[in-house]
């Protein structure tokens, strides 16, 4: 009986672990590498993520661009060959750095984690502008992170948030240069719902308690 009880506990823990892996495996990841370089329009979907409402520096609407960048960018945060820009692109394998005003993204679900890899070309003009990643739920901003551009030349940065439920994310700039606009190219945008460890602990404990109760009842009968 003791062996059987141990097996049942192991099964519950195994199911809990499987659910955790299963949910994480369904993360949405946009790499833009299957897109053809050039104009993608005002909306696009890649890797399960919807991109929309691209805004130019003056506040007017613009379009998304797939930009081939393997002759310009490298490293673990860049997945060849394409990145996402907006407004314009440099044909061929060399990347231009278009000016980004803002854009939004979602998966159509409530998520809890987002990470954005992005590349910029910092100049004396753009240094001092801030780049923001905000998340919202039901139209209300529920979290955000930002960074200030400094230094010069081509740079890589990561913007990331986790732990707060959201159904929409927005990238935008603020600052004195061109209403906060900044040169930007984006890659490996990942959005997912990461279950809290306590949720699975509760599931496991509840399952063990259920099996224990059933086991006791069966012995009493």
C-alpha positions as CSV (number, residue, x, y, z in Angstrom):
1,X,0.0,0.0,0.0
2,X,2.8,2.3,0.9
3,X,4.4,1.7,-2.5
4,X,1.1,2.4,-4.3
5,X,0.7,5.7,-2.3
6,X,4.2,6.8,-3.4
7,X,3.5,6.0,-7.0
8,X,0.3,8.1,-6.9
9,X,2.2,11.1,-5.4
10,X,4.8,10.7,-8.1
11,X,2.1,10.7,-10.8
12,X,0.6,14.0,-9.4
13,X,3.9,15.7,-9.4
14,X,4.7,14.5,-12.9
15,X,1.3,15.8,-14.2
16,X,2.0,19.2,-12.5
17,X,5.5,19.4,-14.2
18,X,4.0,18.4,-17.5
19,X,1.4,21.1,-17.4
20,X,4.1,23.7,-16.6
21,X,6.3,22.6,-19.5
22,X,3.2,22.4,-21.8
23,X,2.2,26.0,-21.1
24,X,5.7,27.4,-21.5
25,X,6.1,25.5,-24.8
26,X,3.2,27.6,-26.2
27,X,5.0,30.9,-26.0
28,X,4.6,33.2,-29.0
29,X,7.9,34.2,-30.6
30,X,8.2,36.6,-33.4
31,X,11.5,36.4,-35.4
32,X,10.3,37.9,-38.7
33,X,12.6,35.6,-40.6
34,X,9.8,34.1,-42.8
35,X,8.8,37.5,-44.1
36,X,9.9,39.0,-47.4
37,X,12.0,42.1,-47.0
38,X,9.9,45.3,-47.5
39,X,6.5,46.7,-46.8
40,X,4.3,44.6,-44.5
41,X,1.4,47.0,-44.2
42,X,-0.1,48.6,-41.1
43,X,-0.8,45.2,-39.4
44,X,1.1,41.9,-39.4
45,X,1.2,38.7,-37.5
46,X,4.4,36.7,-37.0
47,X,5.1,33.8,-34.6
48,X,1.6,34.1,-33.0
49,X,2.1,37.8,-32.2
50,X,-0.1,40.6,-33.8
51,X,1.5,43.9,-34.5
52,X,-0.6,47.0,-35.2
53,X,-1.0,50.8,-34.9
54,X,2.5,51.8,-36.1
55,X,3.0,55.5,-35.5
56,X,5.5,57.8,-37.1
57,X,7.4,60.5,-35.2
58,X,4.9,63.2,-36.1
59,X,2.1,61.1,-34.8
60,X,0.7,60.0,-38.1
61,X,0.3,56.4,-39.1
62,X,2.9,54.5,-41.0
63,X,3.6,50.8,-42.0
64,X,5.8,48.0,-40.7
65,X,8.9,46.9,-42.6
66,X,10.8,43.6,-42.7
67,X,14.5,44.5,-42.8
68,X,17.2,42.0,-43.8
69,X,20.0,42.7,-41.3
70,X,22.5,39.8,-41.3
71,X,25.3,42.0,-42.8
72,X,24.8,44.6,-40.0
73,X,23.7,42.7,-36.9
74,X,25.1,39.6,-35.1
75,X,25.2,37.9,-31.7
76,X,22.8,35.7,-29.7
77,X,20.0,38.2,-29.6
78,X,19.7,38.4,-33.4
79,X,18.2,35.6,-35.4
80,X,19.2,35.9,-39.1
81,X,18.0,37.2,-41.4
82,X,15.2,39.7,-40.7
83,X,14.2,42.2,-38.1
84,X,11.2,44.5,-37.8
85,X,11.2,48.2,-38.5
86,X,8.8,50.7,-39.8
87,X,8.5,53.4,-42.4
88,X,11.3,52.4,-44.6
89,X,14.1,49.8,-45.2
90,X,17.5,49.4,-46.8
91,X,17.3,46.8,-49.6
92,X,19.8,43.9,-49.3
93,X,21.6,42.4,-46.4
94,X,22.7,45.7,-44.8
95,X,20.3,47.2,-42.3
96,X,19.0,50.7,-42.1
97,X,17.8,52.1,-38.8
98,X,14.3,53.6,-39.4
99,X,12.8,56.1,-37.0
100,X,10.2,54.5,-34.7
101,X,7.4,56.4,-33.1
102,X,5.3,53.7,-31.5
103,X,3.5,50.4,-32.2
104,X,1.3,47.9,-30.3
105,X,1.2,44.1,-30.1
106,X,-0.8,41.3,-28.6
107,X,-1.4,37.5,-28.9
108,X,-5.2,37.7,-28.4
109,X,-4.8,36.1,-25.0
110,X,-4.0,37.3,-21.5
111,X,-0.3,36.8,-20.9
112,X,2.2,37.5,-18.0
113,X,5.6,37.8,-19.6
114,X,7.1,39.8,-22.5
115,X,10.7,40.3,-23.7
116,X,11.8,42.5,-26.6
117,X,15.2,42.4,-28.2
118,X,15.9,45.6,-30.1
119,X,18.8,47.3,-31.8
120,X,19.4,51.0,-32.2
121,X,21.9,53.4,-33.8
122,X,22.5,56.2,-31.2
123,X,23.6,59.6,-32.3
124,X,24.0,63.0,-30.5
125,X,20.4,63.8,-31.7
126,X,18.8,60.6,-30.3
127,X,20.8,60.3,-27.1
128,X,18.6,61.4,-24.2
129,X,15.4,60.1,-25.7
130,X,13.6,57.3,-23.7
131,X,12.2,54.1,-25.0
132,X,9.3,52.6,-23.2
133,X,7.5,49.2,-23.0
134,X,4.1,49.4,-21.4
135,X,1.6,46.6,-20.8
136,X,-2.1,47.0,-20.3
137,X,-5.1,44.9,-19.4
138,X,-8.6,45.9,-20.7
139,X,-7.3,49.3,-21.8
140,X,-5.6,50.2,-18.5
141,X,-1.9,50.4,-18.2
142,X,-0.8,47.9,-15.5
143,X,3.0,48.0,-15.9
144,X,6.0,49.4,-17.7
145,X,9.7,49.7,-18.1
146,X,11.9,52.1,-20.0
147,X,15.5,53.1,-20.7
148,X,17.3,56.2,-21.8
149,X,19.5,56.2,-24.9
150,X,23.1,57.1,-24.3
151,X,26.5,56.7,-25.9
152,X,26.8,56.3,-29.6
153,X,26.8,53.7,-32.4
154,X,24.9,50.5,-32.9
155,X,23.6,49.0,-29.6
156,X,21.5,46.1,-28.5
157,X,19.1,46.3,-25.5
158,X,16.4,44.2,-24.0
159,X,13.1,45.4,-22.6
160,X,11.2,42.9,-20.4
161,X,8.4,42.6,-18.0
162,X,6.8,39.6,-16.2
163,X,4.5,38.7,-13.4
164,X,1.6,41.0,-14.3
165,X,-1.4,39.8,-16.5
166,X,-1.8,41.9,-19.7
167,X,-3.5,41.6,-23.0
168,X,-1.7,44.4,-25.0
169,X,1.8,45.8,-25.1
170,X,3.1,49.1,-26.5
171,X,6.5,50.3,-27.6
172,X,7.0,54.0,-27.8
173,X,9.5,56.8,-27.3
174,X,9.6,60.1,-25.4
175,X,12.1,62.9,-25.5
176,X,13.0,66.2,-27.2
177,X,14.3,64.7,-30.5
178,X,11.4,64.2,-33.0
179,X,8.8,63.9,-30.3
180,X,10.7,61.0,-28.7
181,X,11.2,59.0,-31.8
182,X,14.2,56.7,-32.0
183,X,16.1,54.5,-34.6
184,X,15.0,51.0,-34.0
185,X,15.0,47.4,-35.3
186,X,13.3,44.6,-33.3
187,X,13.9,40.9,-33.2
188,X,13.0,37.8,-31.0
189,X,9.9,39.3,-29.4
190,X,8.6,36.7,-26.9
191,X,5.2,36.8,-25.2
192,X,3.8,34.1,-22.9
193,X,1.9,33.2,-19.8
194,X,4.2,31.8,-17.2
195,X,2.4,30.1,-14.4
196,X,3.3,31.1,-10.9
197,X,5.2,28.3,-9.1
198,X,2.7,28.5,-6.2
199,X,-0.1,27.5,-8.6
200,X,1.5,24.2,-9.4
201,X,2.5,23.6,-5.8
202,X,-1.2,24.0,-4.9
203,X,-2.2,21.7,-7.7
204,X,0.3,19.0,-6.5
205,X,-0.7,19.3,-2.8
206,X,-4.4,19.2,-3.7
207,X,-3.8,16.1,-5.9
208,X,-1.9,14.4,-3.2
209,X,-4.6,15.2,-0.6
210,X,-7.2,13.8,-3.0
211,X,-5.3,10.6,-3.5
212,X,-4.7,10.3,0.2
213,X,-8.3,10.7,1.1
214,X,-9.4,8.2,-1.5
215,X,-6.8,5.8,-0.3
216,X,-8.0,6.0,3.3
217,X,-11.6,5.6,2.3
218,X,-10.8,2.5,0.3
219,X,-9.0,1.0,3.3
220,X,-12.0,1.7,5.6
221,X,-14.5,0.0,3.3
